[in-house]
Amino acid sequence: MEAVQVVLFKRDLRVHDHGPLREASRRGPVLPLVVVEPELWALPDASGRQWAFYAEALLELQEALSQLGSPLMLRVGALVPVLAALEERLPLAALWSHEETGNGWTYARDRALAVWCRDRGIPWHELPQNGVVRRLRSRDGWARRWEDRLGQKPLPAPERLEPPRELPVTLLPPGGLPAAEDLALAPDPCPGRQRGGRQAGLALLDSFLAQRCRGYVKGLSSPLTATTSCSRLSAHLAFGTLSLREVVWASRRRGGPKAFEERLHWHCHFIQKLESEPELEFRDAHPAYAGLRQTDPKLLAAWAEGRTGLPFVDACMRALRAEGWINFRMRALLMAVASHHLWIDWRDSGLVLARLFVDYEPGIHWNQCQMQAGTTGINIVRIYNPVKQGLDHDPAGVYMRRWLPELAGVPLVHLHTPWTMTPMEQQAAGCVLGTHYPAPVVDPLAAARLARERVWGVRRGAGFRERAAAIQERHGSRRSGLATPRAGRGRRAERQRRSPGQLDLFASAMDSHQPGAQELSGERESTRAEG
């Protein structure tokens, strides 16, 4: 039997712009393979909502591969034993896949897979699919590499795949694709979840570039407008139903917003950090912050359930629980309030959010968790005022009333601060604190002051600045420009060439930001490539 080229699909569930699939198709019979790993889905950052999106995308991939001539093989189990069992029945010419920057578990799994392939004499070809560079020695020139990779035209799908002949194994396991309960995933209702699959992703990309992007810059900060103004492509990029290059190419051809492309650069920038330093998922970027926070389980539960008594924070959390997505500024708010006002360790709150995000991308997620917790040592410490954020982004209380029905009768004058109502006013509004809606679990202003003192106390410590400088050198962006500037003249063009939030995003700990400067959170915050 002719040796087969095994193409391993992980978080790249598409046939278009898929380098490994095209390269394998040029070399002989192709066996597309997906391995559902129960141990991966049992991790504390995995959830049923993520599985539902993944399963929908997988079914579309299965159909696309069948149309190309080589149906998908699906297995359930650990990756190396699955391949070992396959090798006993089939001669394997090579293994093909995309490079993956996942969590610590997938990193260890891939290292074990590399050892197995080497021991068996099976070449494993890993190809890049974004701007993240393996074994990067320096950030200098990183933006040029990004452009070299992602500025090119996306690859078409192969015209045809040659299937293995006389395949001596079945393609699907008994029962087919597992259900969430088969993977021991807890019930995870998410009625507003986006649908998975490439067709849904293409429809979003088209509607964004055709119309929705017109309100992108003005609409991305408020949860009232971000649902339609943002691209909503983040989950499709996370699971690879669309490639980043396809999105960049389409945006440039159709005149997408410059600010949107800049966020696609940030997408890779953050993943690059985790690629270069996988330990950032588990330990503080700046060691001076180690052991600073001790999580109170009751506060963690109140925050995770949207019952802190801080209405705008609770509304954002309940929306996220119901829809699996929320815009970046509200993600930052949720994480910052957990870290500073509630003094929760970022690893604990980060796992809660990881499970709630359908678009969970470890490289972006864990770096953002540390940024909002103030543990990077090189970024501005943001201690958001949750009341002011509500007044800024939901002044009429539309969003809060939508997600907090307990507050339906509360007058607008008290809606952002229901604890200011007298007992008689609470009775009249049908919202008695502690009965219908929680009293605030902390005094937001007092908690912010205490957190600021604690965080800046660490920053003033001996040796902090020197270590921060080393972190900046390793992970900080280079100011030589992230995106290729478009044509333009004068001050307006210069403003367009600047990356929104770049100075804020990578302001060094050596800059002259004083304690308290960020409490009002009126400045532009850092960007995330969720669109």
N, C-alpha and C positions, 0 to 999 in steps of 0.2 A: 504493500500500500504506500502511496506517495506521502511523504511527510507533510504535515499541515502547518500553516501559519496561524497561531492562536492570537486573536485580538481580544485583549481583556478590557472590557468596559467597566469603568468605575463611576466617577462623577463627570462623565462626558457622553451623555446618552443621546447621541445623534450620529448620522452618517455623513452629513455635510461638514466641510472644513474639519475633517478628522484625518490628520496625517498618518497615524498608525494604520488605520483601515486602508488608506490608499496605498501605502508602501507595502503592506502585506499582500494586497490584491495583485501586485505586480510580480510576486515571487512564487505563487502557487496556490493550491487550495487554501481557503480561508475558513477557519472555525471561529465565529464570534462567540464570546463567552462572557457571561455575567455570573458572578458568585455572590449570592446573598449570604452575608456572614452574620450569623446570630449573635456572636460575641460583639461585633461592632454595633449592632442595634440594641444591645443590652447596656451600652455605655450611658453614663448619666447626662451626656449632651445630646442623646438621640430621643426622638419622640414619635408618636403615632402620626402626627400631622406631617412630619417630614417623610415618613414612610409612605403615606397616602400620595403625596406629590411624586415621590420617586417611583412608586408602582405604576401610576398613570403614565409617566414618561417612559417607563420600561416597556409597557404594552405597545406604545407607539414605535419605539425602537424595534421591537420584535417584528412588527408589521413591515417597517421600512427595510429591514434586513431580508425578510422573506421575499419582498419584491425585487431585491437585488440578486437573489438566487442562492443565498447561503443563510438558512434560518439560524436564529439565536439558540445557543445551548445555555440552559439555566441550571445552576446547581445551588444547593443550600449546604453550607458547611464552612470549614476553615479553608482558606485559599490554598495553602501549600498542600495539604492532604488531597484536596480536590484535583489539583494539577498532577500530583503523584499518581492518583488513581487513573487519571486520564492518560498519563504517559504509559501505563501498563497496557493499554488497549490501542493506543495510537502513537505512531512516530511523530514527535514534535520537532519541527524544523526551527522554530523561533517563537518567542513570546513578544507581543507588541502591546504597548499601552502609552497613555499620556503620563507625563510627570504629574505627581499629585502632591500638594502641600496640604495635608489634612491635619488631624489631631495627633497626639502622641501615640495613640494606639495604631493608627494607620502607618505612621512612620516606622514603628517597630515591626509591624507586619511586612512592610516593604523591604526592610533590611533582612528579615528572615527569608523572604522570597528571593532576594538577590543571592543569598548564600545557597539556597536550593538550586537555583538555575546554574550557578557557577559549578556546584558539585556535579550536576547532571550534564554539564556541557551544553546547555541550552542557552543560546543568546537571548538576552532580554533587552529589547530596544525601547527606551523611554524617550518620547519626543515632547518638546514644550508645546503648550497650547495658550500661553498668555505671556505677559512680560516679566514673569518671575524667572530669575537666573539661578541655576544650580551652582553651588560652590563659588559664589560671588566673593571676590576678594576685596573689592572696593565699590562704593556707590558712585564713584566718578564715572561718568559716561553711561549711567544706567538708563537715562531718558532716551539716549540715542538707540540703545538696544531695544527698548520698548517700541520705538518707532520702526526699527528694522523688522521687527516681528509682526507688529499689529497694524502697520501701515500698508501691508500688502493685501492684495485681493484674496478673499477666502477661497479655499479649495472646494471644487465641486465634489459631490458624492461620486464614488466609483460608478462607472456605467454598468458593471456587472461584477459579481463575485463568483468565483469558481468554488463550489462546495466540495468538501471531502467526499470521496467515492466510497461506497459500501461502509458507511459509518457504523462501527460495531457497538455503539452505545446509543441510548435514547437521548433525545434533546431536552426533554422536560422531566423534572422529578415527579413522582406520584403526587397528584393533587395540584400540580402546576405552581403558579406563583403563590408564595405563602401569604396569609392574612396577617394583620397586625398582631392578633392574639397568638398566632403560631410563633411569633418572635418574642412573645411575652411582653409586648409593649402595652403600657397602661392605657385605658380608655382616654382619649384625647379629643373631645369635641371641639371643632373649629369650624363653625358654620359658614364663616366668611372667607375660608381659605381659597387661595388661587388654585386653579386647576393646573396640573402638570402636563408635560408633553410639548413637543416642538411646535405643533400647530397653534397652541395657546400662546406660546412665546412669540411666534411670528406675528400673530394678530396684535399682541401688545406693542411690539416694535413698530408695526405699521401705524397703529392708531396714535402712538406717541409722536412719531416723526411727521405724520400727516396733520395733526391738529393739537394734541395735548401738550406738546413741547412749547407751545406759544406762551403758556403760563408757567413754565418751569422755574425760572429764577424767582419770580414773585411768589409762587405757590408752594415751594418745596419745604418751607419752614413750618407752616401751620398744618396741624392734622386735619383741619377742615378742608383744605385745598390739596394737600399733598397726595391724597389717594388718586386723584385724576391728573395732577400736574407732574408728578414723578413718573418715571418710565415704567415702574413696577416689574422690571426685568431681573431683579436681584436673585430670585429663586431659580430662574431659568439659567442664569450664569452660574449659580452655585452647583446645580446638578448637570450643567453642560448640555441642556437641550438646545441652547444657542451658544456659539463661541463668542468670546470677547472680540475677536477679530471681525466676526460678522456684524456685530453691533457698531464697532468703530467705522467699518467700511460703509455701512448703511447710513450712519449719522453724517459722515462727511459727504456722501453723495447727495443726500437729501437736505443738507443745510441744517442739521441738528444744532442745538445750542452749544456754544463753546464751553459753557459751564458744565454741561453734561459730559463732554469728552474729558474735561479735567477730572471729573469724578471717576472716570474709567481709568485714568492714570493712578489716582489714589487707590483704587481697587487693588492693583498689582503692587503698589508701594507698600501697603500694609501686609499683604501676603508675603512679600519679600522678607519682611522682618521675621516672621515665624519660620520661613524657609531657612534663613540664616541663623536663627537662634530658637530652635524648637522648645527650649525650656521656658519661653515666655508664656506658654499656656499654664504653667504651674507656679512660677516664682516671680517675685517682683523684679521688674526691669532694673530698678535701682535698689541695691541690697539694703540701703539705709531704711527702707520702709518695711523690711521683714518683721512680721509679728506686730505691726502697728494696730491692726483692727482685730477685735474678737466679736464674732457674729452672735447676736442675740436671736435664738431660734424663733421667738415670738414676733420680733420685728421683721425677720425674714419672711415669715408666713403672712403677716399683715401686708407687707409690700407685694409679695407674689400674688396675693388674692385681690389686690386692689382695694384694701380696706385700711389704709393708713390714716384716714380722716383728712387728708390733703386732697381736695376734690380734683384738681387738674391732674395730679399724679395718678390718682385712682382711676380716673376716666381713661387715661392713656394705657394703664395696665389692663383694664378690662377690655378695651378695644383690641389690644394685642392678643389677649387670650382668645378672643372671639374670631379674629381674622388672621392671625399668624404673621402680621406685618404691621409696622408703623414707621413713620418717616424718621430720618436720622436725628433731627433735633429732639424729638420726643424720646428716642432711644437714649440719647445723651442725658436727657433730663432724668429718665428712670434710673439709669446707672449712677448718675451723680448724686441723686437723692439717697439712693441705697448706700452709697459709699460714704457720704459726708453727713447728712442729717441723721441717718439710721446707723451709721458706723458699721456697716456690714462688710465683711471681707469680699473683695471683688471676685474671688474664685467661687464663692457661694452664690452671690447674686448673678454672676456670669453664667453659671450652669442653669439657673432658672430661665434666664433670657435665651440661652442657647436652645433649650427645648421648645420655647415658645416661638422662636423665629423659624418659619418654614425655610427662609433663605440663609440659614446658619452657614457661615463660611469661617472656619476656625481662624485663618490668618487675619481676617478683618476683625472678627469678633473679639478675640482675646487682647489684641492690641488696643482696640477701642475701650474695652473694659478697664485696662490699666490707665489709659489716658484720662478717662473720666474719674477714676479713683485717685489720680494724681501720683501714681507710683512709677511713672516712667523716668522722672527726674529731669526731663528736658522740655516738657510741655507746660503751658499755662495751667494752673490749678483753677478749675471752674467749679465754684460752689453756687449753683443756680438757686435763685429765689423762686420756689415753686408757685407762690402766689403771683408774683410778677409775670412769670411765664404764662400762667393762665390768662392774666389780664392782657398780655401782649398778643396771644395767639387764639384766644377764645373770649374776647371781651363781652360778647352778648350771652355767653354761657350755653351756646347751642350744642357744642360738643359734650360738655359736662352733663347737660340734661339728657342727651341721647344715651350716654353710657351709665349714668347714675340716676336711675328712676327714683331713688329715695329722695333726691333733692328737687323733685318736680315742683313742689309747692314753695320752695325757698325763694324769696324775693332776690332779684339780681344784686341788690346792694349787699346782700350777705352771701351770695352764691359761692364766691371765691374763698370766703372765710366764714363758714357757717358757725364756727365757734364764737363769733361775735354776737350771735343772737342771744337775747335773754331767754330764760325758760319759757316765758309767756309767748315770745315770738316763735320759739321752736314748736310749741303746741299749736299755734295758729298756722304754721307752715306744714304741719303734719310730719315733722322731722325732728324728733327728739334725739339729741346726740347720746350715743351709748345704747340706744334702742333701735332706731331706724337706720342710723348712719353713725359710724364710729366718731368719737371725739379724736382729735389729732393725737397720734402716738408720741409726737415730740412737739415742742415749741419750735417752729421752723427757724426763727431768727436766732434764738439761743443756741440751737443745735448747730447752725451754720457758724456762729462765732467760735464755738468750742472746736469744731472740726478745723477751722482755719488756723487756730492757735496750735493744734496738734500737728497738722501737716507742715506748717511753716516752722515749727520747732525742729522737725527733722531736717528741713532744708537748710537751716542755719548751722547744722552740725559740722564738725570737723571732717574734712575730706569729701563733703558732698559735692562741691562744685567740680573737683577734679574727676570724680567718677562720672558725673553728668557729662563732662566734656568728652570722655571716652565713649559714652553711649551715643552722644550726638555724632561723633565721627563714624561710628559703625552703622547707625540706623537713620540718621537725619537726612532729610531731602537735600539735594544740591540745588542751589538757587539759580543754576544756569538755565532753568526752564524745564517744565515738564511736558508741555504740549507745543507742537509746532504752531507758531503764531500765524493768524490769518492776515491778509493784506489790510493795511489801514494806516492812517496818519494822525498825528496830533495826540492830544491828551486822551481823547475817547478811545483811540486804538490802544494806547498804552494801558489804560484801565482794563481793556478787554484782554490784553496779553498777560495780565497778572492773574495768578491762580487765586480764586476766592478762598480766603481763610488760610493761605499758605503761611503767612507770618504767625497767625494765631496757632496754627497746627504744630509748628515746629519751633516756637519761641524757646530759646534756651533758658535753662535755670539760671544762667548768668545774667539774663536781661534784667532790667530794673523794674520788674513788676512787684508791687508791694502787696502785703496781705490786705485782703478786702477788695482789691481792685475788680474782682470778678463776681462779687456777690450779686450784683444786679443783672449780670449776664445779658447786657445789652449789645455786646459785640457779636460779630459774625463768628459762628463756631466752626469747628473742623468739619471736613467733608467726608462722606462715605459713599462708595459707589453702588448704592442701592437704587440710585436714581430718584 
